[in-house]
Amino acid sequence: MTTGIYQRIFKPYDVFLIYKGSSINNFVEKLATRRDQFHVVGSISTDEPEEEIRRSIDSHDTVVLWDIPAEARNRIFKYCYENSKRIYSMPKISDIILNGSKPIHLFDTPLLLTEGNPLQYEERVIKRGFDIILSLLLIIVTSPIMAVTALAIKLGDGGPVLYRQIRCTKNSRRFYIYKFRSMIVDAEKHGVAELAREGDPRITRVGRVIRSFRIDELPQLFNVLKGDMSFVGPRPERPEFIEKYEQTMPEFSYRMKVRAGITGYAQLYGKYNTLPYDKLKLDLYYIEQFSIWLDAKLILLTCKILFTKESTEGVSGHITADAAPASLEEKKAE
């Protein structure tokens, strides 16, 4: 009843979509999950004549600019602003980086300063100190759980307790990430990287239990203590996946300006069907907006969802570099 009253008082925005390419379908699906906030009343492609686009804008109060090439977006954005329209705009990677810039003035000229290293020296020291203290504390607290888990895995099939895999962290440095083994021995015996999926037959009985409670991730506390990872940062990827992503997203290397993390913006706000390009933007948003308070917020949010079922059964529907959308060809030119 309360929800119904709220929706009658605060009605969703009637939004008009202006887009480029087929990626609009993905966005429309997202909007459909928020009918309480947005109601799509029409759409038009930037392939249409600009006069037609402007007539459409004149007929609506709220406009969404979705995945539009920079030049066309600038013209349309200025027209919307000039005519006092409410504007939602999908940012490009350069927009996200500029959003973290420091405004300065050169006499009477405003400038935006973007540092090559997004974290200041003092921030890096505080962040590393926080990682050391918290990882030591959690290793002590969870040591009984880790001991029981190790015994269960060993008794389960007699195989190794830990699973090691090469991942990449800050400055593309490779390291071994540690996890409790949740799959059968030689799950990738053919040497081909294969993502886990829902109902994956390679997952053992013990593995299903420890995955459901995120226990398999606990050994990464030692990665944090060693300095391979941080508690918060972009998720470490496998080198072979990075190579594929960089073929369509050269900017993918930007996310390795900081240590890889156990949790982060992309891990919390992304989903398994989130496009790699959108996850990249979430990672870059975190890097450019970094603060100790943001880290604390993301850790608390992680604790809140720690025991939810979502994201524990594999990557059903996960979109990899092989399935990157065609519009990424335009993104390469950003």
C-alpha positions as CSV (number, residue, x, y, z in Angstrom):
1,M,0.0,0.0,0.0
2,T,2.8,2.4,0.9
3,T,4.5,1.6,-2.4
4,G,1.3,2.4,-4.3
5,I,0.9,5.7,-2.6
6,Y,4.5,6.6,-3.3
7,Q,4.2,5.8,-7.0
8,R,1.0,7.9,-7.3
9,I,2.8,10.9,-5.7
10,F,6.2,10.4,-7.3
11,K,5.4,9.2,-10.8
12,P,8.2,7.8,-13.0
13,Y,9.9,10.1,-15.6
14,D,8.7,9.8,-19.1
15,V,12.0,9.5,-20.9
16,F,12.9,9.7,-24.6
17,L,15.9,7.7,-25.7
18,I,18.5,8.9,-28.2
19,Y,20.9,6.1,-29.1
20,K,23.4,4.7,-31.6
21,G,23.7,1.1,-32.6
22,S,22.1,-2.1,-31.2
23,S,23.4,-1.7,-27.6
24,I,20.1,0.2,-26.9
25,N,18.4,-3.2,-26.4
26,N,20.6,-3.9,-23.4
27,F,19.8,-0.5,-21.9
28,V,16.0,-0.9,-22.4
29,E,16.2,-4.2,-20.5
30,K,17.8,-2.3,-17.6
31,L,15.2,0.4,-17.7
32,A,12.4,-2.2,-17.6
33,T,13.6,-3.3,-14.1
34,R,13.1,0.3,-12.9
35,R,9.6,1.1,-14.0
36,D,9.1,2.9,-10.7
37,Q,11.6,5.5,-11.9
38,F,11.6,5.5,-15.7
39,H,8.9,5.1,-18.4
40,V,10.2,5.0,-22.0
41,V,7.9,6.9,-24.3
42,G,10.0,6.7,-27.5
43,S,13.4,6.5,-29.1
44,I,15.3,7.6,-32.1
45,S,18.7,6.7,-33.5
46,T,21.4,9.3,-34.3
47,D,21.3,7.9,-37.8
48,E,18.1,9.8,-38.4
49,P,18.3,13.4,-39.7
50,E,19.2,15.9,-37.0
51,E,16.1,18.0,-37.7
52,E,14.0,15.0,-36.8
53,I,16.0,14.4,-33.6
54,R,15.5,18.0,-32.5
55,R,11.8,17.8,-33.2
56,S,11.6,14.8,-31.0
57,I,13.6,16.5,-28.2
58,D,11.2,19.5,-28.3
59,S,8.3,17.1,-27.6
60,H,9.8,15.7,-24.4
61,D,11.0,16.9,-21.0
62,T,13.5,14.2,-20.2
63,V,16.1,12.8,-22.6
64,V,18.5,9.9,-22.3
65,L,21.6,10.0,-24.4
66,W,22.8,6.4,-24.8
67,D,26.0,5.3,-26.3
68,I,26.3,8.2,-28.8
69,P,29.5,9.1,-30.6
70,A,31.2,12.0,-28.9
71,E,30.7,14.5,-31.7
72,A,27.0,13.9,-32.1
73,R,26.5,13.7,-28.4
74,N,28.0,17.2,-27.9
75,R,25.7,18.7,-30.4
76,I,22.6,17.0,-29.0
77,F,23.6,17.6,-25.4
78,K,24.0,21.4,-26.0
79,Y,20.6,21.5,-27.7
80,C,18.9,19.7,-24.8
81,Y,20.6,22.0,-22.3
82,E,19.7,25.1,-24.3
83,N,16.1,24.0,-24.2
84,S,16.1,23.2,-20.5
85,K,15.6,19.5,-20.9
86,R,16.4,17.0,-18.1
87,I,19.4,15.0,-19.5
88,Y,20.7,11.5,-18.6
89,S,23.9,10.8,-20.4
90,M,26.0,7.6,-20.7
91,P,29.6,8.7,-20.0
92,K,32.5,7.8,-22.1
93,I,35.7,6.6,-20.5
94,S,37.3,10.0,-20.9
95,D,34.3,11.6,-19.1
96,I,34.8,9.3,-16.1
97,I,38.5,10.2,-15.9
98,L,37.8,13.9,-16.2
99,N,35.1,13.6,-13.5
100,G,38.0,12.8,-11.1
101,S,40.1,15.8,-12.2
102,K,41.0,18.7,-10.0
103,P,39.7,22.1,-11.2
104,I,42.4,24.8,-11.3
105,H,42.8,28.2,-13.0
106,L,45.6,29.5,-15.2
107,F,45.0,33.2,-14.7
108,D,41.6,33.7,-16.3
109,T,41.4,30.2,-17.9
110,P,39.8,27.2,-16.1
111,L,41.7,23.9,-16.4
112,L,41.1,20.4,-15.3
113,L,44.2,18.6,-13.9
114,T,44.3,14.8,-14.2
115,E,47.1,13.0,-12.4
116,G,48.8,10.1,-14.0
117,N,48.8,8.3,-10.7
118,P,45.2,8.6,-9.4
119,L,46.1,7.9,-5.7
120,Q,48.3,10.3,-3.9
121,Y,51.3,9.0,-1.9
122,E,49.5,9.6,1.5
123,E,46.4,7.8,0.2
124,R,48.5,4.8,-0.9
125,V,50.2,4.6,2.5
126,I,46.9,4.7,4.4
127,K,45.2,2.2,2.1
128,R,48.1,-0.2,2.4
129,G,48.2,0.1,6.2
130,F,44.5,-0.5,6.3
131,D,44.9,-3.6,4.2
132,I,47.7,-5.0,6.4
133,I,45.8,-4.5,9.7
134,L,42.4,-5.8,8.5
135,S,43.8,-8.8,6.7
136,L,45.8,-9.9,9.8
137,L,42.7,-9.5,11.9
138,L,40.5,-11.4,9.6
139,I,43.1,-14.2,9.1
140,I,43.1,-14.7,12.9
141,V,39.3,-14.6,13.2
142,T,38.6,-16.9,10.3
143,S,41.5,-19.4,10.9
144,P,39.1,-22.0,12.5
145,I,36.8,-21.8,9.4
146,M,39.8,-22.1,7.1
147,A,41.1,-25.1,9.0
148,V,37.8,-27.0,8.9
149,T,37.4,-26.1,5.2
150,A,40.9,-27.4,4.4
151,L,40.1,-30.7,6.2
152,A,36.8,-31.1,4.3
153,I,38.4,-30.6,0.9
154,K,41.2,-33.0,1.7
155,L,38.8,-35.7,2.9
156,G,36.4,-35.1,0.0
157,D,38.6,-36.3,-2.8
158,G,42.2,-36.3,-1.5
159,G,43.2,-33.5,-3.8
160,P,45.1,-30.3,-3.0
161,V,43.4,-27.9,-0.6
162,L,44.3,-24.7,-2.4
163,Y,43.9,-23.7,-6.0
164,R,46.4,-21.2,-7.5
165,Q,45.8,-19.2,-10.6
166,I,47.8,-16.5,-12.4
167,R,46.1,-13.1,-12.3
168,C,47.3,-9.6,-12.9
169,T,47.4,-6.7,-10.5
170,K,48.9,-3.2,-10.4
171,N,51.1,-2.3,-13.4
172,S,50.1,-5.7,-15.0
173,R,52.3,-7.6,-12.5
174,R,51.4,-11.3,-12.4
175,F,50.8,-13.1,-9.2
176,Y,49.2,-16.3,-7.9
177,I,45.7,-15.8,-6.5
178,Y,44.8,-18.3,-3.7
179,K,41.4,-19.9,-3.3
180,F,40.1,-23.0,-1.6
181,R,39.7,-25.6,-4.4
182,S,36.0,-25.9,-5.2
183,M,36.4,-27.8,-8.5
184,I,37.7,-31.2,-9.4
185,V,41.4,-31.7,-9.9
186,D,42.5,-30.7,-13.4
187,A,39.3,-28.8,-14.1
188,E,41.1,-27.1,-17.0
189,K,43.2,-30.1,-18.0
190,H,43.1,-29.1,-21.7
191,G,44.9,-25.8,-20.9
192,V,42.0,-23.6,-22.1
193,A,40.7,-20.9,-19.7
194,E,37.0,-21.7,-19.0
195,L,34.8,-19.6,-16.8
196,A,32.6,-21.4,-14.2
197,R,28.9,-21.5,-15.0
198,E,25.6,-22.3,-13.2
199,G,25.3,-26.0,-12.4
200,D,29.0,-26.6,-13.5
201,P,29.6,-30.3,-13.2
202,R,33.3,-29.6,-12.3
203,I,32.3,-28.1,-8.9
204,T,32.6,-30.7,-6.1
205,R,30.1,-31.2,-3.3
206,V,32.3,-29.4,-0.8
207,G,32.9,-26.8,-3.4
208,R,29.2,-26.0,-3.7
209,V,29.0,-25.4,0.0
210,I,32.0,-23.2,0.3
211,R,31.1,-21.2,-2.8
212,S,27.6,-20.5,-1.4
213,F,29.1,-18.9,1.7
214,R,32.1,-17.3,-0.2
215,I,34.4,-19.4,2.0
216,D,36.5,-20.3,-1.1
217,E,37.6,-16.7,-1.2
218,L,39.2,-16.6,2.3
219,P,42.7,-17.5,1.2
220,Q,42.8,-14.2,-0.7
221,L,43.4,-12.6,2.7
222,F,47.0,-13.8,2.3
223,N,47.2,-12.1,-1.1
224,V,46.1,-8.9,0.6
225,L,48.7,-9.3,3.3
226,K,51.4,-10.0,0.8
227,G,50.5,-6.9,-1.2
228,D,49.3,-8.6,-4.3
229,M,45.8,-7.3,-3.8
230,S,43.8,-4.8,-1.8
231,F,40.5,-5.2,-0.1
232,V,38.9,-2.8,-2.6
233,G,39.9,-2.5,-6.2
234,P,39.3,-3.9,-9.7
235,R,38.9,-7.6,-9.8
236,P,42.1,-9.3,-10.9
237,E,41.7,-10.8,-14.4
238,R,43.6,-13.7,-16.0
239,P,46.3,-12.6,-18.5
240,E,44.6,-14.4,-21.4
241,F,41.3,-12.6,-20.8
242,I,43.1,-9.3,-20.5
243,E,44.7,-9.8,-23.9
244,K,41.2,-10.5,-25.4
245,Y,39.6,-7.5,-23.7
246,E,42.4,-5.2,-24.9
247,Q,41.7,-6.1,-28.5
248,T,38.4,-4.3,-28.3
249,M,39.1,-2.1,-25.3
250,P,42.6,-0.7,-25.3
251,E,41.7,1.3,-22.2
252,F,41.3,-1.9,-20.2
253,S,44.9,-1.5,-19.0
254,Y,43.8,1.7,-17.1
255,R,42.2,-0.4,-14.4
256,M,45.6,-1.7,-13.5
257,K,46.8,1.7,-12.2
258,V,45.9,0.4,-8.7
259,R,46.1,-3.0,-6.9
260,A,43.5,-5.6,-7.8
261,G,40.8,-6.0,-5.1
262,I,38.6,-8.6,-3.5
263,T,35.6,-6.3,-3.8
264,G,34.9,-3.1,-5.7
265,Y,32.5,-1.0,-7.7
266,A,32.3,-3.5,-10.6
267,Q,31.9,-6.5,-8.3
268,L,29.1,-4.8,-6.3
269,Y,27.2,-3.0,-9.0
270,G,28.0,-5.1,-12.0
271,K,26.1,-8.3,-12.8
272,Y,27.1,-11.4,-14.8
273,N,25.4,-10.0,-17.9
274,T,27.0,-6.6,-17.5
275,L,29.1,-5.8,-20.6
276,P,32.9,-5.8,-20.0
277,Y,32.9,-2.2,-21.2
278,D,30.5,-1.1,-18.6
279,K,32.4,-3.0,-15.9
280,L,35.5,-1.2,-17.0
281,K,33.8,2.1,-16.5
282,L,32.7,1.1,-13.0
283,D,36.3,0.2,-12.2
284,L,37.6,3.5,-13.6
285,Y,34.9,5.4,-11.6
286,Y,36.2,3.9,-8.4
287,I,39.8,4.7,-9.3
288,E,39.1,8.3,-10.1
289,Q,36.8,8.9,-7.1
290,F,39.0,7.0,-4.6
291,S,38.9,7.9,-0.9
292,I,39.3,5.9,2.3
293,W,35.7,6.6,3.0
294,L,34.6,5.1,-0.3
295,D,36.6,2.0,0.5
296,A,34.9,1.7,3.9
297,K,31.5,2.1,2.2
298,L,32.2,-0.6,-0.4
299,I,33.5,-3.0,2.3
300,L,30.3,-2.4,4.3
301,L,28.1,-3.0,1.2
302,T,30.1,-6.2,0.6
303,C,29.4,-7.4,4.1
304,K,25.7,-6.7,3.5
305,I,25.4,-8.9,0.5
306,L,28.0,-11.5,1.6
307,F,25.5,-14.3,2.2
308,T,23.1,-13.7,-0.7
309,K,22.9,-16.4,-3.3
310,E,23.6,-14.0,-6.2
311,S,27.0,-14.5,-7.9
312,T,27.9,-17.7,-6.1
313,E,26.9,-20.3,-8.7
314,G,29.2,-19.3,-11.5
315,V,28.9,-16.9,-14.4
316,S,25.8,-18.0,-16.2
317,G,25.3,-15.3,-18.9
318,H,28.7,-13.7,-18.3
319,I,29.7,-11.7,-21.3
320,T,33.4,-12.2,-22.2
321,A,35.6,-10.4,-24.7
322,D,34.6,-12.9,-27.4
323,A,31.1,-11.7,-27.1
324,A,31.8,-7.9,-27.0
325,P,29.3,-5.8,-28.9
326,A,29.9,-4.5,-32.3
327,S,29.7,-0.9,-31.0
328,L,33.0,-1.4,-29.3
329,E,34.7,-0.6,-32.6
330,E,33.5,2.9,-32.1
331,K,34.7,2.9,-28.4
332,K,38.2,2.1,-29.6
333,A,38.3,5.6,-31.2
334,E,37.2,7.5,-28.1
